[in-house]
Amino acid sequence: MRLHWSMRTVLLLLFLISISGCEDNTKQTESPAPPVGNEVKSDLSGTIVMMTNRIDLIENGTFQGYADQFKLKYPGANVEFEGLSNYATDILVRLSTKDAGDVLLLPVNLPAKELDYFFEPLDEETTAGERFPSFSTYEGKRYGVSTGTTTVGIVYNKRAFEKAGITSVPRTLDEFYEACAKLKQAGVIPLYMNYGAVWPLREWGNTLVNYMAGDPEYLNKMVNEDSPWQLDNEWGKSISIARTLISKGYVEDELFSNNWEISKTKLAKGQAGMYLVGNWTIRQVLDVGASPEDIGFFPFPYDNSDSHYAPINSDWFMGVSKYSKNKELAMAWLNFFVKETSYKDDWGFLPADGSLNPFMPQYQEFLSYKPKLLDPTVQSDAFIDIANRAKLSFWSGDYIQELLAAPDLQKAFDELNAKWKEARAETQVASQP
């Protein structure tokens, strides 16, 4: 049975382990792991564990296939995998107990200043060509490399659109609502929100507000405000769209069930019409039976303007645990996974080099609508600090679920603003000498 931890508990654990990590550094000097890069070392041996959010790729044998390829290069090496269904939250607990495997995805809500407590710095060869150089970095050291590049939009089933009499993709918010109404009338779930799975709801929160504003610094600028949640700003607009879809019955009925896997099959069969997700989902929908020509992808029309922004984001960053007992082998696997496996191409990520010439026809369709692509900015430690103090898990979707269910959105915003204001005041006090 998987334990569920409150964010208060997780943060307390993080604080305690951060302190213990500092104390350990004063008591002993740990020899740094030698740089590995792409160098072949057949004498590397042992067993390491990789922590991942991709449980599906463990179950279908994809990751084991990569491990088998790795073993051809390092015959004495074995790689095992452990998946976490709610990775963003669960990995913090695992890190706090120093039981987070050898290679893992970096928590997105971990302040950069704490990276050194949990992760090994990477050598220049490992990080060469990294598309997101400002991420996973502290005081000139890199602690993670990107596992892929993504954008966010509407993944849709073309056959479902045809069944509903929709002849072209919606280019405005009003047209989007009209398409939802037609899909519902045709007996198709207009948009599968995956409310019960929780984590997909983050697309309606920190992901969407950043690019709706056309400002990748939108969240970071919240540190200068006591009341960033307002009905008439991007937060209000984004959450109101989602609430409208729920109130009109344009989403799945079984809201409180975690039907992520089921929803992919429904979209593949045309029983559901749309997702608001990253392009990485396309491959998963194809893998459960959809024909490639039936699945399309277009920018989310979040208002009635003529053009819309869309984000260019990194997927998870991957690094080596500071507590690994076999760091040299872990570094070798990290390099192999990111640079030599077909992971990025196989699972629908965009080109790592920024060429924006992907082979996926769905992304070519997406670009044909000429969205304004917005490069990302790393979340500042100041933002992460306030968010953690306010007990707001921006990257898990939990608070979005609460906002969508709130009887009074203004009152729910007021409660968030009160938490944010208090946390902001605490950080200001803590920063004083």
Secondary structure as UniProt FT lines:
FT   HELIX           7..27
FT   TURN            37..38
FT   TURN            42..43
FT   STRAND          45..52
FT   HELIX           55..59
FT   HELIX           62..73
FT   STRAND          76..83
FT   TURN            85..86
FT   HELIX           87..96
FT   TURN            97..98
FT   STRAND          103..105
FT   TURN            108..109
FT   HELIX           112..114
FT   HELIX           115..118
FT   HELIX           124..127
FT   TURN            128..129
FT   TURN            133..136
FT   STRAND          137..138
FT   TURN            139..140
FT   STRAND          141..142
FT   STRAND          145..146
FT   STRAND          149..150
FT   STRAND          152..157
FT   HELIX           158..163
FT   TURN            164..165
FT   HELIX           173..185
FT   TURN            186..187
FT   STRAND          189..191
FT   TURN            195..197
FT   HELIX           199..204
FT   HELIX           206..212
FT   TURN            213..214
FT   TURN            216..217
FT   HELIX           218..221
FT   HELIX           222..224
FT   TURN            231..232
FT   HELIX           234..247
FT   TURN            248..249
FT   TURN            255..256
FT   HELIX           260..269
FT   STRAND          272..278
FT   TURN            279..280
FT   HELIX           281..287
FT   TURN            288..289
FT   HELIX           292..294
FT   STRAND          295..298
FT   STRAND          309..311
FT   STRAND          313..314
FT   STRAND          317..321
FT   TURN            322..323
FT   HELIX           327..339
FT   HELIX           343..346
FT   TURN            347..348
FT   TURN            352..353
FT   HELIX           361..368
FT   STRAND          372..374
FT   HELIX           381..389
FT   TURN            390..391
FT   TURN            394..396
FT   HELIX           398..405
FT   HELIX           409..430
//
